[in-house]
């Protein structure tokens, strides 16, 4: 089984090309697509041509749907009992969500395992020389999440009705730092990108204090919502713990429109 996470429209073409290559050269392999793009853009999928490249498409949190798929491949689960999964059945696109099993809680998930990735063979792609934008694709960053979903959940431009935004579930700072230390041991890399929709300022503070308490030397950055909670003192604390940058969005520069969109 090969699983591809497609977060943005810009990743879609390369995902299809990778899937096409696998279909041609390794036709026995099952290919699964998940991630932000199908979560937002393929929820009403009806075009069966997509399944010339992908065998299954899953929506929202992927752990339980993937586990169900693997059980189906092992003949221990009926296809009707899959979770949030699109498949081509009898030449028709079907959405299957027959299971009653709930998704895993973030606290119950294991640390991401990068130990078998050939990190020294990955290329660094600098698309834009802006130092902030470079971080997205330049060098290796261990990926972690401080909290599932978004603590704000009000922005008008966002898909706030979807579970991966709507269901806010923070993780304890001690567990986040446990995962940081475990991933450093796995990969030998001390750079971390927290891929939150918007990292919660209060939790960022607790993580920074825990990093300093453990005397772990890391470099990290994350995505935030600009707000008054980011005081100068908090920013100095984050810097001391290894935070080198944050990214955030400014939708509009008009006070009148900001008020209308509750920003």
Secondary structure, DSSP 8 states (H G I E B T S, - for coil): -EEEE--SGGGHHHHHHHHHHHHHH-TTS-EEEESHHHHHH-TT---GGGGGT-SEEE-SSHHHHHHHHHHHHTTSS-GGG-SSEEEEETTEEEEE---------GGGS-----TTS-GGG-----S--SHHHHTTTSS--EEE-SEES-SS---TTS-TTSHHHHS-EE--HHHHHHHHHHHHHHHS--EEEE--SS--HHHHHHHHHHHHHHT---EEEEE----TT--HHHHHHHHHHTEEEEE-------HHHHHHTT-
